[in-house]
Amino acid sequence: MSILIITDKKESWDIDQEQAEIITHKEYISSRAYQPPHKFKIINLCKSFQYQSLGYYVSLLAEARGHKVMPAVSEMVGFKYPSLLRDDFLEIDDLIQKALFVIEQDSVEVTICLGIPDYERLQKAASILFNLYQAPILKVRFIKRDKWIIQSLKPGHRFELNQVQQDLLADALVKYLSGKNIFNKKMERKQYGLAILINEEDPNPPSNAAALQKMAKAAERFGFSVEFITKNDFSKLVQYDALFIRCTTQVDHFTYRFAVKAQLEGLAVIDDPGSILRCTNKVYLYELLRRNKIPTPQTRILEKSRKTSYPEEFPVILKQPDGAFSKGVIKVDNKTAFQDALKQLFSKSDLVVEQEFLPTEFDWRVGICNGKPLYVSKYYMARGHWQIVNWGRKKPDEGPAETIAAEDAPKRLINLALKATKLIGDGLYGVDIKQFKNRFYIIEINDNPNIDAGIEDKIAKNKLYNGIMEAFLQKLNAPKK
């Protein structure tokens, strides 16, 4: 996609024409050259974003044309400082106090241009604010009470900037436009940009470093330029055409916010927000599978507000609805353990999943992408334990893994995995299945399955990664709805 910087009058910023084109709002609104759908990314630097102003209509038309625009109309209309920053409040509050404690007056206004503030000590907090409030220029007023707080936050415009701030905006534009990739002019520009979201702090990431590099190489083979991004790069999503989430997903989590934002911006997304919602809650999954007559272990949904009867026989498995990597899963062997486990799990959720215990030597995992099997693995139980990972030790103990060709796996296994994932979507899934007394039972469907070099790719090798990138291309080339 081409990047357009839209202003009230032509500017002379030192920007490479390969990075962006600077045009006026009149050119964007009236010229047919800027009307093709899904072709442009817009940085709207018009003077006013007031309702029905020209700046407002630039963003409104951009959204109607399928262009990616900053700021979006929703940002303009609802640009108010909310009940303070939700999940990021504690982090940003601490950054604000550390940055402003040296200021003697009781109020200060800071201008943030594309994430870069005119008060350098506030850089970390400014990055978070820009991530949360997508406007090219932000004006933030801080006041001092018992501590420093944000009094107001609103979009700014170029004509109210002093010369130092004008220079800051020009520098910020160059840095922002260069942030995706700096291309050698002799090199062919890639057709699409792919962001791979990772979490460097995750002790158990879904892909190891070698697998991530193989994904990047596969993406480049399929015409993508690739950049690894982290949770601090929310504001950069508008620069890409596709997002591949390779960190453990949850709904109340930055991964879900990235997925939602990317989908709203028209990116091809794996994991898409719908898949995250459906797969990360075991209550939802059980109800979906039950309603579609897909076999699961015998299951009860237990409610905190209702008296719970004991299971007919032990052992049983109790599960926290949104647990990941087998955490929040407890095997109980008697009534006392049952009550203790319920008390622990009900402290986190009003519902708990109870399932019959099916002892097996290993769990099947079928990797599905875009409705096609990618790999089939067997994850054996950890030594002396009933799960594939024993989390009860200082260092988690994992059982061995074995991967086989999908065509060599039992057909009933593959067909069951395909049938189950069709209920979720067309993304990338790992279907956990137990084989017990010659029958197959779905345990869960993971929207963010493990893909580690040397394990899941042992048989398919590069075909595994190619299959994922083919799925992205199909999403990008599909007719827009």
Residue pairs with C-beta under 8 A, 6 or more apart in sequence:
1 38
1 39
1 40
1 41
1 68
1 193
1 241
2 20
2 21
2 39
2 40
2 41
3 19
3 20
3 21
3 40
3 41
3 42
3 43
3 177
4 20
4 21
4 22
4 23
4 28
4 34
4 40
4 41
4 42
4 43
5 11
5 13
5 15
5 20
5 21
5 22
5 23
5 43
5 45
5 173
6 23
6 24
6 25
6 28
6 42
6 43
6 44
6 45
6 46
6 58
7 22
7 23
7 24
7 25
7 45
7 46
7 158
8 24
8 25
8 46
8 47
8 54
9 24
10 22
10 23
10 24
11 22
13 22
13 170
13 173
13 174
14 170
14 174
15 22
15 173
15 174
15 177
16 177
18 183
18 185
18 189
19 174
19 177
19 178
20 43
20 173
20 177
23 31
23 34
25 46
25 54
25 55
25 57
25 58
27 34
28 34
28 42
28 58
28 61
28 62
29 54
29 57
29 58
29 61
34 40
35 65
36 65
37 65
37 66
37 67
37 480
38 66
38 67
38 266
38 480
39 67
40 62
40 65
40 67
40 68
41 67
41 68
41 69
41 238
41 239
42 58
42 59
42 62
42 67
42 68
42 69
42 70
43 70
43 136
43 173
43 176
44 55
44 58
44 59
44 62
44 69
44 70
44 71
44 136
45 136
45 137
45 157
45 158
46 53
46 54
46 55
46 58
46 157
47 53
47 54
47 55
47 157
47 158
47 159
48 54
48 55
48 56
48 157
49 55
49 56
49 59
49 71
49 76
49 79
49 135
49 155
49 157
50 56
51 76
51 77
55 157
56 73
56 76
58 69
59 69
59 71
59 72
59 73
59 76
60 73
62 68
62 69
63 69
63 72
63 73
66 266
66 480
68 238
68 265
68 266
69 238
70 134
70 135
70 136
70 238
71 79
71 134
71 135
71 136
71 155
72 134
72 264
75 133
75 134
75 135
75 155
76 155
79 133
79 135
79 153
79 154
79 155
81 150
81 152
81 153
84 93
84 150
85 92
85 128
85 132
87 252
87 254
88 128
88 132
91 128
92 125
92 128
92 129
93 147
95 122
95 124
95 125
95 128
96 122
96 125
96 142
96 148
96 149
96 150
97 147
97 148
98 121
99 119
99 121
99 122
99 124
99 125
100 108
100 121
100 122
100 142
100 144
100 148
101 148
102 121
103 144
105 144
106 143
106 144
107 141
107 142
107 143
107 144
107 151
108 119
108 141
108 142
109 139
109 140
109 141
109 142
110 117
110 118
110 119
110 122
110 126
110 139
110 140
110 141
110 142
111 117
111 118
111 137
111 138
111 139
111 140
111 156
111 161
111 165
111 168
112 118
112 126
112 129
112 130
112 137
112 138
112 139
112 140
113 136
113 137
113 165
113 168
113 169
113 172
113 173
114 130
114 136
114 169
114 172
114 173
114 175
114 176
114 235
115 126
115 127
115 130
115 131
115 172
115 176
115 235
116 123
116 126
116 168
116 171
116 172
116 175
117 123
117 125
117 126
118 164
118 165
118 168
126 138
127 232
127 235
128 232
129 138
129 140
129 153
130 138
130 235
131 232
131 233
131 234
131 235
132 234
133 153
134 235
134 238
135 155
135 156
136 155
136 169
137 155
137 156
137 157
137 158
137 161
137 169
138 153
138 154
138 155
138 156
139 152
139 153
139 154
139 155
139 156
139 160
140 150
140 152
140 153
141 150
141 151
141 152
141 153
142 148
142 149
142 150
142 151
143 149
143 151
158 166
158 169
161 168
161 169
179 236
179 239
180 193
180 225
180 227
180 236
180 239
180 240
181 193
181 225
181 227
183 189
189 225
190 220
190 223
190 224
190 225
191 223
191 224
192 223
192 224
192 225
192 241
192 242
192 472
192 476
193 224
193 225
193 226
193 227
193 239
193 240
193 241
193 242
194 219
194 224
194 225
194 226
194 227
194 240
194 241
194 242
194 243
194 244
194 472
195 226
195 227
195 228
195 229
195 233
195 236
195 237
195 239
195 240
195 242
195 243
195 244
196 212
196 215
196 216
196 219
196 226
196 227
196 228
196 229
196 244
196 246
197 229
197 230
197 231
197 243
197 244
197 245
197 246
197 247
197 255
197 258
198 205
198 212
198 228
198 229
198 230
198 246
198 247
199 205
199 230
199 231
199 247
199 248
200 230
202 247
202 248
204 248
204 325
204 396
205 246
205 247
205 248
206 246
206 247
206 248
206 448
206 449
206 450
206 451
207 215
207 246
207 450
207 451
207 452
208 452
208 453
210 452
210 453
210 454
211 451
211 452
211 453
211 456
211 457
212 228
212 246
214 453
214 457
214 462
214 465
215 244
215 246
215 451
215 465
215 468
215 469
216 226
216 228
217 465
218 462
218 465
218 466
218 468
218 469
219 226
219 469
219 472
220 226
221 466
221 469
222 466
222 469
222 470
222 472
222 473
223 473
224 242
224 469
224 472
227 240
229 236
231 254
231 258
234 254
234 257
234 258
234 261
237 243
237 258
237 261
237 262
237 265
237 267
238 265
240 262
240 267
241 267
241 268
241 476
242 267
242 268
242 269
242 472
242 475
242 476
243 258
243 259
243 262
243 267
243 268
243 269
243 270
244 270
244 468
244 472
245 255
245 258
245 259
245 269
245 270
245 271
245 448
246 448
247 255
247 448
248 255
248 324
248 325
248 448
249 255
249 256
249 259
249 271
249 276
249 279
249 280
249 324
249 447
249 448
250 256
250 276
250 280
250 322
250 324
251 276
251 277
251 280
251 281
251 322
255 271
255 276
256 273
256 276
256 277
259 269
259 271
259 272
259 273
259 276
260 273
262 269
263 269
263 272
263 273
266 480
268 472
268 475
268 476
269 475
270 427
270 428
270 468
270 471
270 472
271 279
271 427
271 428
271 447
271 448
272 425
272 427
274 424
274 425
275 424
275 425
275 427
275 429
275 447
276 447
276 448
277 284
278 284
278 285
278 288
278 423
278 424
278 425
278 445
278 447
279 285
279 424
279 429
279 444
279 445
279 446
279 447
279 448
280 322
280 324
280 447
281 321
281 322
282 319
282 320
282 321
282 322
282 323
282 353
282 444
283 301
283 321
283 351
283 353
285 444
285 445
286 296
286 299
286 301
286 353
287 301
288 423
289 296
289 420
289 423
289 442
290 296
290 299
292 419
292 423
294 416
294 419
294 420
294 423
294 442
295 416
295 439
295 440
295 441
295 442
296 355
296 441
296 442
296 443
297 317
297 355
297 356
297 357
297 358
297 434
297 441
297 443
298 355
298 356
299 353
299 354
299 355
299 356
300 311
300 353
300 354
300 355
301 351
301 352
301 353
301 354
302 308
302 318
302 342
302 351
302 352
302 353
302 354
303 350
303 351
304 346
304 349
304 350
304 351
304 352
305 350
308 342
310 335
310 338
311 338
311 354
314 332
314 333
314 334
314 338
315 331
315 332
315 333
315 357
316 331
316 332
316 338
316 354
316 355
316 356
316 357
317 329
317 330
317 331
317 332
317 354
317 355
317 356
317 357
318 329
318 330
318 331
318 332
318 338
318 341
318 342
318 345
318 352
318 353
318 354
319 328
319 329
319 330
319 345
319 352
319 353
319 354
319 355
320 327
320 328
320 329
320 345
320 348
320 349
320 352
321 349
321 351
321 352
321 353
322 328
322 349
323 329
325 389
326 387
326 388
326 389
326 391
327 391
328 345
328 348
329 387
330 341
330 344
330 345
331 357
331 386
332 338
332 340
332 341
342 352
345 352
346 352
357 386
358 434
358 436
358 441
359 386
359 436
360 381
360 434
360 435
360 436
361 380
361 381
362 378
362 379
362 380
362 381
362 388
362 399
362 402
363 378
363 379
363 388
363 432
363 433
363 434
363 443
364 376
364 377
364 378
364 409
364 413
364 431
364 432
364 433
364 434
364 435
364 440
365 376
365 377
365 378
365 379
365 430
365 431
365 432
365 433
365 449
365 450
366 373
366 375
366 376
366 406
366 409
366 413
366 414
366 417
366 430
366 431
366 433
367 373
367 374
367 375
367 376
367 377
367 428
367 429
367 430
367 431
367 449
367 451
367 456
367 464
368 374
368 417
368 418
368 421
368 428
368 429
368 430
368 431
369 427
369 428
369 429
369 467
369 468
369 471
370 426
370 427
370 428
370 467
370 470
370 471
370 474
371 418
371 421
371 422
371 426
372 467
373 406
373 409
373 414
373 417
373 418
374 406
374 428
374 456
374 460
374 464
374 467
374 468
375 403
375 406
375 456
375 457
375 459
375 460
375 464
376 403
376 404
376 405
376 406
376 408
376 409
376 413
376 414
377 401
377 402
377 403
377 404
377 455
377 456
378 401
378 402
378 403
378 404
379 388
379 399
379 401
380 388
380 399
380 400
380 401
380 402
381 387
381 388
381 399
382 388
382 389
382 390
382 397
382 398
382 399
383 390
383 397
383 399
384 390
385 392
385 397
385 399
388 398
388 399
389 396
389 397
389 398
389 399
390 396
390 397
390 398
401 455
403 455
403 456
403 457
403 458
403 459
404 459
405 459
405 460
406 414
406 460
410 435
410 440
412 440
413 433
413 435
413 440
416 431
416 433
416 440
416 442
417 431
417 433
420 431
420 442
420 445
421 429
421 431
421 445
424 445
424 447
426 471
427 447
427 471
428 447
428 448
428 449
428 468
428 471
429 445
429 446
429 447
429 449
430 445
430 446
430 448
430 449
430 450
431 442
431 444
431 445
431 446
432 442
432 443
432 444
432 445
432 446
433 440
433 441
433 442
433 443
434 440
434 441
434 443
449 456
450 456
451 457
451 464
456 464
457 464
457 465
460 467
